[in-house]
Amino acid sequence: MAVLSMEAYENLQFKSDVYFKLQEAEQEAEMTDQRYSSKEVLKAMKGAIGGE
């Protein structure tokens, strides 16, 4: 049995989530030729959080 602090556990969960999201993005990139510029991505992110 391993014991982790809450902070260590949350950090591990965050890293796992990021890794999973990157894997999903790589799979999607392999299935489509659609690409977005950094400006398009930034605009979409700002729109999603109400920044623009």
TORPA-4810 file (N, C-alpha, C, O; in nm, 3 decimals):
<nodes>
NODE_1_0.085_-0.117_0.000_0.000_0.000_0.000_0.090_0.124_0.000_0.191_0.129_0.069_M
NODE_2_0.050_0.223_-0.079_0.125_0.348_-0.086_0.040_0.460_-0.026_-0.082_0.462_-0.040_A
NODE_3_0.107_0.551_0.040_0.038_0.665_0.100_0.092_0.791_0.036_0.213_0.812_0.031_V
NODE_4_0.000_0.875_-0.014_0.038_1.001_-0.077_-0.029_1.116_-0.005_-0.138_1.102_0.050_L
NODE_5_0.038_1.229_-0.008_-0.029_1.349_0.042_-0.137_1.388_-0.058_-0.133_1.345_-0.173_S
NODE_6_-0.231_1.467_-0.015_-0.337_1.512_-0.104_-0.279_1.591_-0.220_-0.325_1.578_-0.334_M
NODE_7_-0.178_1.671_-0.193_-0.113_1.751_-0.298_-0.046_1.661_-0.401_-0.058_1.685_-0.521_E
NODE_8_0.023_1.559_-0.356_0.090_1.466_-0.447_-0.012_1.391_-0.532_0.008_1.371_-0.651_A
NODE_9_-0.123_1.351_-0.469_-0.228_1.279_-0.541_-0.290_1.368_-0.648_-0.310_1.325_-0.761_Y
NODE_10_-0.321_1.493_-0.611_-0.380_1.586_-0.708_-0.285_1.614_-0.823_-0.328_1.624_-0.938_E
NODE_11_-0.157_1.625_-0.794_-0.057_1.647_-0.898_-0.051_1.528_-0.993_-0.042_1.544_-1.115_N
NODE_12_-0.056_1.409_-0.937_-0.055_1.286_-1.018_-0.179_1.279_-1.106_-0.170_1.243_-1.223_L
NODE_13_-0.296_1.314_-1.050_-0.420_1.314_-1.127_-0.414_1.415_-1.241_-0.456_1.386_-1.353_Q
NODE_14_-0.361_1.533_-1.212_-0.349_1.637_-1.314_-0.261_1.589_-1.430_-0.296_1.606_-1.546_F
NODE_15_-0.147_1.531_-1.397_-0.056_1.481_-1.500_-0.123_1.371_-1.583_-0.104_1.364_-1.704_K
NODE_16_-0.199_1.284_-1.518_-0.270_1.178_-1.589_-0.374_1.236_-1.684_-0.388_1.190_-1.797_S
NODE_17_-0.447_1.338_-1.637_-0.548_1.402_-1.721_-0.485_1.468_-1.843_-0.536_1.455_-1.954_D
NODE_18_-0.373_1.538_-1.822_-0.305_1.604_-1.933_-0.256_1.501_-2.034_-0.272_1.519_-2.155_V
NODE_19_-0.196_1.393_-1.985_-0.147_1.287_-2.073_-0.261_1.228_-2.156_-0.245_1.206_-2.276_Y
NODE_20_-0.375_1.201_-2.091_-0.491_1.145_-2.161_-0.542_1.241_-2.269_-0.574_1.198_-2.380_F
NODE_21_-0.548_1.370_-2.237_-0.595_1.470_-2.334_-0.499_1.478_-2.452_-0.543_1.492_-2.566_K
NODE_22_-0.369_1.469_-2.426_-0.272_1.471_-2.536_-0.286_1.347_-2.625_-0.274_1.357_-2.747_L
NODE_23_-0.312_1.233_-2.564_-0.334_1.111_-2.643_-0.457_1.127_-2.732_-0.454_1.090_-2.849_Q
NODE_24_-0.565_1.181_-2.678_-0.686_1.204_-2.756_-0.657_1.298_-2.873_-0.703_1.274_-2.985_E
NODE_25_-0.582_1.405_-2.847_-0.551_1.503_-2.951_-0.467_1.440_-3.061_-0.489_1.467_-3.179_A
NODE_26_-0.372_1.356_-3.025_-0.289_1.289_-3.125_-0.373_1.196_-3.211_-0.354_1.189_-3.333_E
NODE_27_-0.465_1.123_-3.150_-0.552_1.033_-3.226_-0.640_1.112_-3.321_-0.659_1.071_-3.436_Q
NODE_28_-0.695_1.223_-3.275_-0.779_1.306_-3.360_-0.699_1.364_-3.476_-0.749_1.372_-3.588_E
NODE_29_-0.576_1.405_-3.449_-0.492_1.462_-3.553_-0.461_1.359_-3.662_-0.448_1.394_-3.779_A
NODE_30_-0.449_1.233_-3.623_-0.423_1.127_-3.721_-0.544_1.098_-3.808_-0.530_1.050_-3.921_E
NODE_31_-0.664_1.127_-3.756_-0.786_1.093_-3.829_-0.836_1.205_-3.920_-0.926_1.182_-4.000_M
NODE_32_-0.781_1.324_-3.909_-0.829_1.436_-3.989_-0.714_1.522_-4.038_-0.606_1.524_-3.979_T
NODE_33_-0.738_1.594_-4.147_-0.638_1.686_-4.200_-0.665_1.829_-4.154_-0.591_1.920_-4.190_D
NODE_34_-0.770_1.849_-4.076_-0.806_1.984_-4.031_-0.705_2.031_-3.926_-0.677_1.961_-3.829_Q
NODE_35_-0.651_2.152_-3.946_-0.556_2.210_-3.854_-0.600_2.352_-3.821_-0.667_2.417_-3.901_R
NODE_36_-0.562_2.399_-3.703_-0.597_2.533_-3.658_-0.470_2.611_-3.628_-0.372_2.556_-3.579_Y
NODE_37_-0.473_2.741_-3.658_-0.360_2.827_-3.623_-0.367_2.860_-3.475_-0.470_2.840_-3.411_S
NODE_38_-0.258_2.909_-3.421_-0.258_2.946_-3.279_-0.356_3.060_-3.253_-0.417_3.066_-3.146_S
NODE_39_-0.373_3.150_-3.349_-0.468_3.260_-3.333_-0.611_3.207_-3.327_-0.691_3.255_-3.247_K
NODE_40_-0.644_3.109_-3.410_-0.777_3.050_-3.408_-0.805_2.980_-3.275_-0.915_2.990_-3.220_E
NODE_41_-0.705_2.910_-3.226_-0.722_2.838_-3.099_-0.740_2.937_-2.984_-0.827_2.918_-2.900_V
NODE_42_-0.659_3.042_-2.981_-0.669_3.142_-2.876_-0.805_3.210_-2.878_-0.866_3.234_-2.773_L
NODE_43_-0.854_3.242_-2.997_-0.984_3.306_-3.010_-1.095_3.213_-2.959_-1.186_3.258_-2.889_K
NODE_44_-1.087_3.085_-2.993_-1.188_2.989_-2.947_-1.182_2.973_-2.796_-1.286_2.963_-2.731_A
NODE_45_-1.062_2.971_-2.739_-1.048_2.957_-2.594_-1.106_3.079_-2.523_-1.178_3.065_-2.424_M
NODE_46_-1.076_3.198_-2.573_-1.129_3.319_-2.512_-1.282_3.321_-2.521_-1.350_3.361_-2.427_K
NODE_47_-1.334_3.277_-2.634_-1.479_3.272_-2.651_-1.543_3.173_-2.553_-1.652_3.196_-2.503_G
NODE_48_-1.473_3.062_-2.528_-1.528_2.960_-2.439_-1.535_3.006_-2.294_-1.622_2.963_-2.218_A
NODE_49_-1.442_3.094_-2.256_-1.443_3.142_-2.117_-1.504_3.281_-2.104_-1.502_3.341_-1.996_I
NODE_50_-1.557_3.332_-2.215_-1.624_3.461_-2.210_-1.530_3.579_-2.218_-1.567_3.689_-2.178_G
NODE_51_-1.410_3.557_-2.268_-1.311_3.664_-2.276_-1.327_3.750_-2.400_-1.269_3.858_-2.408_G
NODE_52_-1.406_3.705_-2.495_-1.425_3.782_-2.619_-1.550_3.743_-2.688_-1.582_3.797_-2.794_E
</nodes>
